[in-house]
Amino acid sequence: MPLETLPQVLRENFKKYGNRVAMRVKDRGIWQEHTWEDYYLKVKHFCLGLISLGLQKGDKVSILGENKPEWFWAELAVQSARGAAVGIFTDCLPEEIKYYIRHSDSTFVVVHDQEQVDKILEIKNNVPKVKKVIYWDPKGLWSYTDPILLSFDEVIKLGYDYENKHPQLFDEIVDHGKGNDIAAFCYTSGTTGLPKGAMLSHRWLVESIRQWGQLDGWFGKNYEYLSFIPPAWITEQGIGIAGSILARMVVNFPEEPETVQENIREIGPGILFFGARLWENLNRMVQARMIDSTFLRRHIYRLTLPLGLKVADMKSGGKKINIPWRILYFLAYHAVFRQLRDRLGLSNLKVVYSAGAAVSPNIIRYFKALGIDIRLFYGSTEQGVMTMPREGDIRPETSGPPVPWVKVKLSDDGEILIKNEYPYSGYYKDSEATEAKMKDGWFYTADFGHMNEDGHLIVIDRMEDLKELAGGKKFSPQFTEIRLRFSPYIKDVLIIGGPDKEYVTAIINIDLDNVGRFAEAHHIAYTTFTDLSQKTEVIDLIKKEIIKVNHTLPEWTRIRRFVNLHKEFDADEDELTRTRKLRRAFVEDKYKELIAALYSNDDTYKVEASVTYRDGRKGTIETSIHINELQEKK
């Protein structure tokens, strides 16, 4: 019988590889192992426990927590019962959680710990369909007496009892699973409105992810993988949950979100996914450490990096690397790059991915110089992986050619259109939005791009985010933003323009850690983020970074004026999505008065800011932020 669903594949792994390690989780400093047998039995008994509590075929179960084995067990248990798992990001506020639970019609909620339990109890009366809230970390919950609460272990015990009464039930329901059953809901990021629940079938997860693994050569290699991308995001559903079961990877879970980098070094994963912002953060961290290192180390690094970049450019251009350059790179690699990779925990990498947002070609080129080939693929919540750079043909500026199971074409106005052998099953309770996305069998991505002469896709920006200046010329804000984020001193940036604006401006978020190091190295005293951002020396520092990028841009797209914002963009204030993408329209509306000042003759703008002092005290201050000129306005 063909294996159509993830629970069927999991059961097969249990039968064939029961004693092999499937998972590890670091707990109190010790890596705890779980075999495929452990994995299967946890799923089996949690599934039967849920059924005993009233879970039925087609029900939805929301899961809210950090990356831990229990999330995977809960999701596979729900899918075994022919239900669908609904992932929710851990940093969601109660109102956001209420939306996901209500919109998905979830009947159970599985949560991590006290923090998440408290959020659910706050909205309990607004989610009447929820029968039980099940938590897996009992710390701090011993005194909670609400009857809606139940521990993960208690549900497992109910499953054992239910199995004694119905010994064949689990196998029967797993056998009845079909590829077209809905396995998971992944909600869109909601950059332009309320998130939509994309329904993913088992066929979507099993067949497309199997083909992906075979295409990139990580199928059946037993690679180590560190699971830290939120499972509410489609990428972790693909690589972490489905990919690990299909390819029999060993999934490792970090002790805490803050220990990811340390745990990566301990595990030495063979396959790794970092979102665009994580690669940017890693690049900033390396550059900052080099700035702080000894004179000799800085000197050696500055000598060898151009060699690495030269070889990276040769590889990207498809040029043959001659013997002298091979020798020079060999020396540079063993003198510097190998140690850098080891310190970052990236020594054993075989397959490296990024997606979810544009990555600066400079970032990809930089890591390629270190011997790390980042495959920046193009994908979406609805359609999964659509294009993929191939080994030996990874180019910093492209997302590679289409994968074999996807066709790509461009509309007359440059929108990327997709036809997929494994399409999603539509948006939950939103047939109108589903139909609007599909026309004549093609999925309209709302992304603007073009195909180069070699058939590689270059994704430029969202269609709606392309801007037109007063003179009629168009530009891509994202194109400039990703290049500015290559700077170790710029954490985030919003590029502004429009048909009523004659030139381009920018709102900058400084990187507190790296700019703070700069300030300390130059004996610049400061008290808060706001204070630091407005220091003359810091403004000059950011100005130099912008000028560097301006030199790479067409004249009409260059930044003329900028401000260092007095605070960081914050997902809790709806300025960012939970995947750290800017809500561009929202942010532009929120800061419309500041933006108006950027296009006036003012040189300062007054704001009221909440501040956290370096000693932890909080307060509110009224301050002026400087509006800074880069060149004369025309």
N, C-alpha and C positions, 0 to 999 in steps of 0.2 A: 504493500500500500504506500503510495507517495506521501511524503511528509509535507502537509500543507500549512501547518500552524506552528508557532513557536513552542507551545507545550508539547506537541508531538516530537519535535526535534529534541527538546530537553529530555523527554522520556527515553529517546534513543541514545542520547549521550550517557544517561544513567545506566542503561543496560550494557553499553560497550566500554565506558570509561569510568565506572562508578567510583573507583578508589583514587582517581587522579584529582589533583587540586583544580578547582574551578574558580575559587574566590579566596581572597585574603582581605582582612580588615585590621587596621592597626588600632588597638585598644589598650590604653594605659601603657603605651610604649612597646607593646608586643604584637607581632603580626599573628593573628588567629586565622587558621586555614579552614576552608569548607570544601569538601569534595563534591563531585557531581551527584553522588548519592545524597549528601546533605542537602544540596540545592533542590533536588527533585522531591525529597521527603518534606522539606519545609513548604514547598509550593503545594504539594499534594494535601497536606493537613491544613494549611491555611485556607486553601480552596474549600475543602469540605467543612471547615469551621464556618466560613462565610455562608455556604449553602445552608448549614443548619440554622443560621441566623436570618435566613430569608433571601439571600442573593439568588437572582433568577437569570436565565439566559437573556442577554440583551441589556442587562443593567449596567450602569456606569458607576465606577468607584474612583473618587478623587484621592490623589496621593500627594502629600505635602511634607517634604523633609530633605535633609542633606543626603548626599550620595552614600548609601549604606546597603549592605546585602538585603535588609528588610524591604527596601523599595523594590528591588528586583524580584524578591520572593512574592511580594504583594501583587505586583503587576502580572507576573506569570500565573499566579493563583486566580486572579480575576479573569484572565484570558482562558485559563483552563475551564472555567465555568461558562465560557462563551459570552463573557461580558467584556467591557472596554475600560481600560485604565485612562484616567484623566490627570495629567501631570500639572502641578501648580508650583510656581517658583517660591522658594522659602522666604524671600524678602517681601512677598506680597503683603499688603495691609489687609485688615479684616474686610473692608468694603470690596477690595479686589477679589479676595477669596470667595466672598458671598456671590459675586457675579459668576465666577467659574462653576461653583457648586450648583447654583440655581440654573444657569444656562445649560449645563450638561445633564441636569436632572439626576445628579448623583444620589445613590441610596445609602452609600457608606463613604466614610472618609478615613483614610489611614494617614496618621501623622507621626512625626519624629518624637517630639519631646514636649515639655511643659509650655514652652513659648508658643508652639503651634496649637496645642490644646487650648490655651487661653484665647487665642484668636478665634477658634471655632466656637468656644462657649460664648464669646461676645456676640456672635451672629446666630447662635443656635435657633432662636425663635424665628429667624428669617429664612431658614433652610429646612422646612418641615418634612421634606422627603427623606432626610438623613435618619437612618435607623440606629446606627452606632458610629461612634468615633473611636478608632482603634489606635493606640499609641505603642511604639516599640521601646522607647527609653523611659522607664518609670521614675527617674530621678525627679524629686520635687512634687510628685503626683500622689504620694501615699495618702495624703489627707483629703484628696478630691473624692467626693461621694456622688457626683452627678450620675444617674443611672444610664446616661447615654454613653458613658466611657467604658472601655474594655481594653485590657492589655493584649498585645500581640501574642504573648505566651498563652493567655487564656483562650484565645481563638484557636491556636494550635492544639490545645488540649481538647477543645470541642471537636476539632477535626478528627483526632484519634478516636474519640467516643463515637462519632458519626460513622467512621470507617468500620468499626466493629459491627454496626448495625447494617451497613450497606457496603460490604467489602469490594464489590465490583463497580461501584458507581463512578469512581474517579476515572478508571480506564474507559468506561463507556462514554462519559461526556467528552473526554479528550479525543476518543475515536470519532465522535460525531462532529468535531470541529472542522470547519471548511475554510478554504483560502479566502473566500469573500466575506467571512465574518469580520466585523469591525474589531480591531485589536486595541486601538489607542486613539485618543483625541489629542492633537497637538494644537494649541491655540496660537494664532498669528500674533505678531508682536504688538499690533495695535498702534502703529505709528500714525495712522490716518483716521482712527475711530476705534470703536469697541473691538476687542479681539474676536476673531471668528474661530470656531472649533472645526479644524480640518480633521476629517475622519480617515484613519489609515487602516486598511485591511491587513490581514495576515499575509495575503499574497504580496501586497506592497512591501511589507517588512521582510518576508522570507525570500522572495524571488529577486527583488531588486538589490537587497543587501548581499545576497549570495553572489550575484553577478558582479557587484562592486568589489567584493573581496577577491574574487577570481581575477578580475581585471588588474588589480593592483598588487596581486601576489601575496596577500596576507591570509589566504584561506589555508587552513590545516597546518599552519606554522607554529601553533601553540605560543604565540607572542604574549609577552606581558603587557598589560594595559592598565593605566591608572584612571579610574572613573572619578572625575571631578566636575565635568560639564553637567549642568542641571539636567536631570532626566526629563524635565518638562520641555526641554528643547529637542527638536527633531533630530539633531546630530547625535545626541547621546542615545536616543531611541534606536538610531541606525547602527552606530559603532558599538556603543556600550552594552545595550541590552540584546538587540537582535544579532549584531555582529559577533559578540562573545559566545553566544550559544551556537550559531551557525559555524563559526570558524574555530570553536573550542579554544578561545583565548582565555588566559588567566586574568580575571578582573581583580584589581587591587583598589581598595577604598582608603582614602586618606583619613588620618585620625581627626583632623579638623580642616576646615577650608584654608586656614592660615598656614598649614603645614604642607601644602601641595608641593611646593618647590623642593622642600626637604625630602618628602616621600618619593618624588620623582627620582631624586638622586639615589635613594635607597633601592628602588625597584629596578631602575634602568630599563624603562619600557622599550619595546620594539616598535610599537605603534603609538602615535601621539596626535591628539587634536588640540590646538590652541585657537581660540577665536582671535580675530584681528587685534583686538585691544590687548590681549595677553602677549602676542608677539611684540607689539609696540612697547608694552611694559617691560618685557624681558630685554629688549634692545636698549631702552632707557637705563635699566639697571646696570647692564654691562658697560655702557658708556660712562655712567656715573662712577662706577667702581674704577674704571680706568683713569678717570680724572683724579680720583682719590689715591691711586696707587703710587708706588715709588717712581722716581725719575727714570730709572733703568727699565722698569716694566713698561712704562708709558712709551719710552723710546723704541723698545723692541716691538711693541704692539703697532706703533705708527709706521714702522719699517715693513712689517709683515702683512698688515691689512691690505695695502694696495696690491701686493702680490696675489692675495686671495681674491680680491675683487676683479683683478685682471683675468685670472683663470675662470672665475664665475662668469664673466662676460663672454669668454671664449666658448664655454660650455653652452650658454644660453643662445649664442649665435650659431651653434652647430659647427664651430671650427675645431680642427684637430689640434690638440695640445702637443707641441713638440717636446723633445727630450729636455732641453734646458729649462723650459717652463715647468715641466713635471718635476724636475729635481728641485727647483726653487720652491715649488708649492709643497713638496714633500718635507723640505726643511722647515718651512713656515708652519705647516700643519703640526709637526712634532715638537716644534719649539713653543708654539703659542696656542694654535686652534684646538688641539686635542685636549690640552689642560682646561681651556675655556669650556669645551663641551662637557668634560667630566665634572667640572664644578657646577654646571647647570643641570647635571643628571641626564644629558642627552647623548652619552657615549654609545649606547646600544641601538639607537634609532635606525630603523629600516624604512619606515613609512611615516611621513609627517604631513599633516593636513592643516588647512585653515579655510574658513568660510564664514558666512553670516554677515560680513561687511567687507568693504574693499580694504586691501592691505597695500601700503605703499610699495611700489617696485623696489625702492631703496631698502626696505626691510627684507624682502625676499632675496635681493642681491646680497645683502650683508650676511644673512645666515647661509646662503649658498657658498660664500667665501669661507665660512667655517666648516664646510662639508655637509651642511644640512639643507636638503632640497625640500622646501615647503611647497606642497601642492595646493595652490589656491583654487579650489573647485567652486563651481557655481551651482547652487541648489536653492530649494525653497521648502517651506513647511509642507506644501501641497504635493510637490513633484519630486522631492528628494534630490539626489545627485543628477545633474543634467549635463555638465561638462566636467572634464577632468584632465589636468596635465599628465602626460605619460612619462614614464621613466626615460631619462635621456633626452627629453624634449620639454624641459620645464623652463618657461620664459617668464621673467618677473612681471611683464605688463599684461599677460593674458591668463584666462581661466581654462585654457586647454581646449581641445576639440570635443564635440559631443560624445557621450558614452554610447556604446553600441545599441542600447535599448531606447535611446531618445533621438528624436529629430529636432533640429533647431532651424528656424528661419527668422527673418526680420520683416516687420511690416513696412509699409511705405514711409512711415515717419520714424522708423528705427526702433520700434518696440520689439523686444525679444519674445518669440512665440515658440511654444513647446508642444510636441506630440510624443507621448510616453507610453510604452508597453505596459507600465505599471502605474496608472494614474491613481490619485487619491479618490475617495468615495464621496467627495463633496463637503460642503460646510453644514454642520449640524443645525437643523431648524432654520436654514437660510438658503432655500432653493433659488431665490432671486440673485443672491450674490454668486452662487455656484454657476448659474446660467450666464451671468455677466462675464465670468472669467473664461468660459468655454464658447468658442465660436467656430463652427465648421470643423470640429475635432481638434482645434488648436487651443492651448492654454495661454491666455494673455498675461504675461508676468508683470506688466507695468514697469519693467526695467528697460533702460535705453542702452544700446550697445551696438557693436558692429563685429563682423567676421573679417579677419585679415586674410591675406592671399593664401595662407596655409590652412585655413579652416579653423583657426583658433578664435574663440569668442573673447572679446574685450568688453567687459561690463563697465559702463561709464557712470551711470547714476540712475536714480529713480526718474521715470518720465516726469512726474509732477514736481520734482526738485530741480529740474533744469531751469535756469533763470535767464531772463532777457533784460538787458540794460536799456536805458532810455534811448540809446542810439540804435537799438534793434539787434545788436550782437548778443549771441547766447554764450553762456558758460556753465560749467558744472561746479557747484560749490564743493561737492564731495571730492573732486579731483584735487582741489587745493587743500582741503581739510586733511586728507590722508598723508599728504606730503609734509604738512606742518607737524602732524603728530609723530613724524620720524624724529623730531627734535627731542632730546632728553628733557627739555624744560617745558614742553607743552603737552599737557595731558589731554586736553580736548579743545575744540574750536568750532565756532559757528560762523560760516562765511555768509555774508549778506549782500544782496543785490536785488534788482527788480526793475520793471518797466518805468517806474517813476524815479529811478535812481541812476545817476550818471556814472557812478564808479562803485567799486567793491570795497566793503569794510569787513572787519572781523571782531568777534568777541572771543577772547582767549581765556582758557582755564590753565593757569600755571600748574606744573607738577610740583606739589608741595615738598616732596622728599628731595628731589634733585635741585630745585631752586633753593630749598633750605640749606642744602650742602654748599651750594654756590655762595649763599649769604654768609654762612659760617666761615668758609675759606677766605672770604674777602672782608671779614670783620664787620658785617652789616647787621646791626641789631634790629630785631623785630619782635612783635608780641603775638600777632594773629595772622591767619591766612590773608585777611583783608589788608593788614598793614604791610605784609611782605609783598603782596601783589602790586602795591602802589609805590614801592621804593623806586627812586630814579634809576638806580643801578639795575634793578630787575626789569624795568621798562626798556632800558637800553639793551639788555640781554635779549629780551623777546623781540625787540625791533630788529636786531641783527639776524635772528632766526627767520623772521618774516622776509627780510631782504634777500636772504639766500634762496628762499622758495620763489620769491617774485622774479628773480633772474631766470627761472625755468619756465615762466608763464608768458602767454601772449600779453601784449601791453595792456589791452583793455580789461583783462581779467586780474590784473595785479591789485593788491590791497593798498589802498591809499591812507586809510585811518583805521585805528584799532583801539580797543580797551582791554586791559586785564581785568576780568570780572572779579568782583570782591568775594565770590563764593564759588564752590564747585557745582557743576550741574549734578542734579540729584534725582534718582528714580523715585524716591518717596515724595518728591514735589512734582511728579509727572513730567519732569524735564527729559528723562531718559526712559526707554523701555526697560523691561527686566533683563533683556539681552544687551543692555548698555548702548542702544542706538538712540541718537538724538530724536526727540519728537519736534521736528523742525518747525512746523506750523505753530505748535503750542508755545515753544520757546520764543519764536519771533513775536508772537502776540504778547507774551508775558513781559518781554523787555522792549516793547514798542517805543516807549518814551526814551530809553537809552539809545535805541537805534535811530530815533529822530535826532537825538543829540549828535550822533556820529555824522549825520548829514547836515549839521548846522555849523555855525562858526564858533560854537562853544569849545572850550578846552578842558572843562570839568563837568561832572554830572553828580548831583547829590543823591545818595542812597541811604536807606536805613538798613543796617545789616545785623543779623544774629551772629555772634562770634563765640568761639571757644578758645580761651587763652591756653598758653602752653602748660600751665599748672592745672588745667582741667575746668577752671571756672567758666561759666557761660554768662553772656550778657548781650545787650543790644546797643549799637552805636550808630550815630549819624556821621557819615563820612563822604568825602568827595573822591570819585574815581577819575583818573586822568584820561582824557581823550587825546590820542597820540597821532601825530602826523608823520607819514612816511614820504610823501612827495606832494608837490603843489597840486591842488585841484585845478582841473581845466575848466 
